[in-house]
Amino acid sequence: MKFGIVISYGSARDYVDLAREAELEGWDGVFAWDDISVDRGTVWDPWVVLGGMAAVTERITLGAMVFSLARRRPWKVARESITIDNLSNGRFVLPVGLGGTWDGGYARVSTDDPSRKVRAEKLDECLEILDLCWSGETVSFQGNHYWMKDLVFDRPTQRPRIPVWPVGAWPYPKSLARAARWDGIIVSDRTGGEDQELTPEAVANVASWMTEHRSDPGRFDIVTEGVTTGSDRAADRAQVEPLAEAGATWFIESRWEEDQSAETLRQRIRQGPPRL
């Protein structure tokens, strides 16, 4: 299992400094986040801070939890993702989701239809366009929401493509099938229609579903999120080890609580990732 951490508070410079420190402390990944305007505090552009992170690190995986592609132009995401992939020498991963009405990019500005169905359609089209753009060939596309004609981009450093991790909701086949087409899944347990605390059982269910339904034998990441203490190694191991045994390949420390700050994140980073 690999361990990452979301940098969720601080200045833009804090994001870069904390990424460098996380690499030194043995973390495997550092993630920004993607919103336009939220009530909880400052929001930075993820592409800009990821560029800074890439420039001061050499080993860690970089991404954002998670990119809301339905409010972005796919060809611009193609150029941005290829740029970060190149700058990081192939360490970029693209976690993606539908976004939500809490995000100012949907609820507080003039935009296209923000319904969940339309966001899902746009996400799927955007991913299809990205896959075309990452081929390095001259490509065109005609969909219900986007079209492009005779565009060509440089190929990413990574082969066969930049890894894509869609959010996938258990036990919904359509959501799971979206993730199965790509390179990983950020697991959400929505048993009963509402978000549930993620359990090893849910992770095992997702892992089994993917084994049964995926045709690609290549690496497939099962990504989980949570909060560990950093100070109680036994408790942290008891928390994450069952997830790993159930099939999870990543655990991402995700601290969104309002009592967090750049300093509390720095303290957690210096404690190091959980050890299995």
C-alpha positions as CSV (number, residue, x, y, z in Angstrom):
1,M,0.0,0.0,0.0
2,K,1.1,3.5,-0.8
3,F,0.4,6.6,1.3
4,G,-0.4,10.1,0.2
5,I,-1.7,13.2,1.9
6,V,-3.9,16.1,0.7
7,I,-2.6,19.6,1.2
8,S,-5.9,21.2,2.1
9,Y,-4.8,24.4,4.0
10,G,-2.2,27.1,3.8
11,S,-0.8,29.6,1.3
12,A,0.2,28.6,-2.3
13,R,3.8,28.6,-1.1
14,D,2.8,26.4,1.8
15,Y,1.5,23.8,-0.7
16,V,4.9,23.7,-2.4
17,D,6.9,23.6,0.8
18,L,4.7,20.9,2.3
19,A,5.1,18.7,-0.8
20,R,8.8,18.9,-0.6
21,E,8.8,18.1,3.1
22,A,6.4,15.1,2.5
23,E,8.8,13.6,0.0
24,L,11.6,13.9,2.5
25,E,9.5,12.3,5.2
26,G,8.7,9.2,3.1
27,W,5.2,9.8,1.8
28,D,4.4,8.4,-1.6
29,G,2.0,11.0,-2.9
30,V,0.9,14.6,-2.4
31,F,-2.4,16.0,-3.6
32,A,-3.9,19.4,-4.0
33,W,-7.7,19.9,-4.4
34,D,-10.0,21.4,-7.0
35,D,-12.8,23.9,-6.3
36,I,-13.7,27.4,-7.4
37,S,-15.1,29.0,-4.3
38,V,-16.1,27.3,-1.0
39,D,-17.0,28.6,2.4
40,R,-14.3,26.9,4.3
41,G,-11.4,29.1,3.2
42,T,-8.8,29.9,0.5
43,V,-8.8,28.0,-2.7
44,W,-5.7,27.8,-5.0
45,D,-5.6,26.8,-8.6
46,P,-4.5,23.1,-8.6
47,W,-2.6,23.2,-11.8
48,V,-0.4,26.1,-10.6
49,V,0.4,24.6,-7.2
50,L,1.0,21.2,-8.8
51,G,3.6,22.9,-11.1
52,G,5.3,24.3,-8.1
53,M,5.2,20.9,-6.4
54,A,6.6,19.1,-9.4
55,A,9.5,21.6,-9.6
56,V,10.7,20.9,-6.0
57,T,10.2,17.1,-5.8
58,E,11.7,14.1,-7.6
59,R,9.9,11.0,-6.4
60,I,6.3,11.4,-5.1
61,T,3.1,11.0,-7.1
62,L,1.2,14.3,-7.7
63,G,-2.5,15.0,-8.3
64,A,-5.6,16.7,-6.9
65,M,-8.5,15.2,-5.0
66,V,-10.4,15.4,-7.2
67,F,-10.5,17.3,-10.5
68,S,-14.1,18.3,-11.4
69,L,-13.9,17.9,-15.2
70,A,-17.5,18.8,-16.0
71,R,-16.7,22.5,-15.6
72,R,-13.5,22.4,-17.5
73,R,-12.7,22.5,-21.3
74,P,-11.3,19.1,-22.1
75,W,-8.6,20.3,-24.6
76,K,-7.4,22.7,-21.9
77,V,-7.2,19.9,-19.4
78,A,-5.3,17.9,-22.0
79,R,-2.7,20.6,-22.3
80,E,-2.5,21.2,-18.5
81,S,-2.2,17.5,-17.7
82,I,0.5,16.9,-20.3
83,T,2.5,19.9,-19.0
84,I,2.4,18.7,-15.4
85,D,3.3,15.1,-16.5
86,N,6.3,16.5,-18.4
87,L,7.4,18.8,-15.6
88,S,7.2,16.0,-13.1
89,N,8.9,13.5,-15.3
90,G,5.9,11.2,-15.4
91,R,4.7,11.4,-11.7
92,F,1.2,12.9,-12.4
93,V,-2.1,11.1,-11.8
94,L,-5.5,12.4,-12.6
95,P,-8.2,11.7,-10.0
96,V,-11.6,12.8,-11.4
97,G,-15.2,13.1,-10.2
98,L,-18.5,14.7,-11.0
99,G,-18.1,17.7,-8.7
100,G,-21.0,18.9,-6.6
101,T,-23.2,21.9,-5.9
102,W,-21.0,23.0,-3.0
103,D,-18.5,24.1,-5.6
104,G,-18.7,27.7,-6.7
105,G,-18.0,26.4,-10.2
106,Y,-21.6,25.0,-10.3
107,A,-23.7,26.7,-7.8
108,R,-22.6,30.4,-7.8
109,V,-21.8,31.3,-11.3
110,S,-23.5,31.2,-14.7
111,T,-22.8,27.8,-16.2
112,D,-24.3,25.0,-18.3
113,D,-26.8,22.5,-16.9
114,P,-25.3,21.5,-13.5
115,S,-27.5,18.4,-13.1
116,R,-25.8,15.2,-12.0
117,K,-26.7,13.4,-15.2
118,V,-25.2,16.1,-17.4
119,R,-22.1,16.3,-15.2
120,A,-21.6,12.5,-15.6
121,E,-22.1,12.8,-19.4
122,K,-19.5,15.6,-19.6
123,L,-17.0,13.7,-17.4
124,D,-17.2,10.6,-19.7
125,E,-16.8,12.8,-22.9
126,C,-13.9,14.7,-21.3
127,L,-12.1,11.5,-20.4
128,E,-12.6,10.1,-24.0
129,I,-11.2,13.4,-25.4
130,L,-8.2,13.2,-23.0
131,D,-7.4,9.7,-24.1
132,L,-7.4,10.9,-27.7
133,C,-5.3,13.9,-27.0
134,W,-2.7,11.9,-25.1
135,S,-2.1,9.7,-28.2
136,G,0.1,12.3,-29.8
137,E,-1.9,11.9,-33.1
138,T,-4.1,14.4,-34.8
139,V,-7.5,13.8,-33.4
140,S,-11.1,15.0,-33.7
141,F,-14.2,14.3,-31.6
142,Q,-17.9,14.9,-31.8
143,G,-20.1,14.3,-28.7
144,N,-23.3,15.6,-27.2
145,H,-21.4,18.3,-25.1
146,Y,-18.0,18.8,-26.8
147,W,-16.5,18.8,-30.2
148,M,-13.0,19.4,-31.5
149,K,-11.3,19.0,-34.9
150,D,-7.8,18.3,-36.0
151,L,-6.0,18.9,-32.7
152,V,-2.6,17.5,-31.9
153,F,-0.7,17.4,-28.6
154,D,2.6,16.1,-27.4
155,R,2.4,12.7,-25.9
156,P,2.7,12.4,-22.1
157,T,5.9,11.1,-20.5
158,Q,3.9,8.2,-19.1
159,R,2.9,5.2,-21.2
160,P,0.3,4.2,-22.3
161,R,-1.2,7.3,-20.8
162,I,-1.5,9.4,-17.6
163,P,-3.3,7.3,-15.0
164,V,-6.9,8.2,-14.4
165,W,-8.6,7.5,-11.1
166,P,-12.4,8.2,-11.2
167,V,-14.5,8.3,-8.1
168,G,-16.6,5.1,-8.0
169,A,-19.6,4.6,-5.8
170,W,-20.3,1.1,-4.4
171,P,-22.7,-0.6,-5.2
172,Y,-23.7,1.3,-8.3
173,P,-22.6,-0.6,-11.5
174,K,-22.6,2.5,-13.8
175,S,-20.3,4.4,-11.5
176,L,-18.0,1.3,-11.0
177,A,-18.0,0.7,-14.7
178,R,-16.6,4.2,-15.4
179,A,-13.7,3.5,-13.1
180,A,-13.1,0.0,-14.5
181,R,-12.4,1.6,-17.9
182,W,-9.5,3.5,-16.6
183,D,-6.6,3.0,-14.2
184,G,-8.0,3.1,-10.6
185,I,-10.9,3.9,-8.4
186,I,-11.4,6.3,-5.5
187,V,-13.8,4.2,-3.5
188,S,-17.0,5.8,-2.2
189,D,-19.4,3.6,-0.2
190,R,-22.9,4.8,-0.9
191,T,-24.8,1.7,0.4
192,G,-28.3,2.8,1.0
193,G,-27.9,5.9,-1.2
194,E,-25.8,8.0,1.2
195,D,-22.0,8.2,1.8
196,Q,-20.9,5.7,4.4
197,E,-17.7,5.4,6.4
198,L,-15.5,3.3,4.2
199,T,-15.0,-0.2,5.6
200,P,-12.7,-3.1,4.5
201,E,-15.8,-5.0,3.4
202,A,-16.7,-2.3,0.9
203,V,-13.2,-2.2,-0.4
204,A,-13.2,-6.0,-0.8
205,N,-16.5,-5.8,-2.6
206,V,-15.1,-3.2,-5.0
207,A,-11.9,-5.2,-5.6
208,S,-14.0,-8.3,-6.3
209,W,-16.2,-6.4,-8.7
210,M,-13.2,-5.1,-10.6
211,T,-11.6,-8.5,-10.9
212,E,-14.8,-9.8,-12.4
213,H,-15.5,-7.0,-14.8
214,R,-12.2,-5.5,-15.9
215,S,-10.7,-6.9,-19.1
216,D,-7.4,-5.1,-18.8
217,P,-4.9,-7.1,-16.7
218,G,-2.7,-4.1,-16.1
219,R,-2.2,-2.3,-12.8
220,F,-5.4,-1.0,-11.2
221,D,-5.3,1.2,-8.1
222,I,-7.9,1.0,-5.4
223,V,-7.7,4.3,-3.6
224,T,-9.0,5.0,-0.1
225,E,-9.1,8.1,2.1
226,G,-9.2,8.7,5.8
227,V,-7.5,10.3,8.8
228,T,-4.8,8.7,10.9
229,T,-3.3,9.9,14.2
230,G,0.3,9.9,13.2
231,S,1.2,9.5,16.9
232,D,-0.4,6.1,17.7
233,R,1.4,3.7,15.3
234,A,-0.6,0.6,16.5
235,A,-3.9,2.3,16.0
236,D,-3.0,3.6,12.6
237,R,-1.8,0.2,11.5
238,A,-5.0,-1.3,12.8
239,Q,-6.9,1.2,10.7
240,V,-5.1,0.9,7.4
241,E,-3.9,-2.8,7.3
242,P,-7.4,-4.2,6.9
243,L,-8.0,-1.9,3.9
244,A,-4.8,-3.1,2.4
245,E,-5.7,-6.7,3.0
246,A,-9.1,-6.0,1.3
247,G,-7.3,-4.8,-1.8
248,A,-6.6,-1.1,-1.4
249,T,-3.4,0.0,-3.0
250,W,-3.5,3.6,-1.7
251,F,-4.5,5.3,1.5
252,I,-4.7,9.1,1.3
253,E,-4.7,11.2,4.4
254,S,-7.5,13.7,3.8
255,R,-7.9,16.3,6.5
256,W,-10.8,18.7,5.6
257,E,-11.8,19.7,9.1
258,E,-11.9,23.4,9.9
259,D,-9.4,23.1,12.8
260,Q,-6.7,22.1,10.3
261,S,-4.0,24.5,9.1
262,A,-0.7,24.5,7.3
263,E,1.0,23.9,10.6
264,T,-1.2,20.9,11.6
265,L,-0.6,19.4,8.2
266,R,3.2,20.0,8.6
267,Q,3.1,18.3,11.9
268,R,1.3,15.3,10.4
269,I,3.6,15.1,7.5
270,R,6.7,15.1,9.8
271,Q,5.2,12.1,11.7
272,G,5.4,10.2,8.5
273,P,3.0,7.9,6.8
274,P,1.5,4.8,8.5
275,R,3.8,1.7,8.4
276,L,2.6,-1.7,7.5
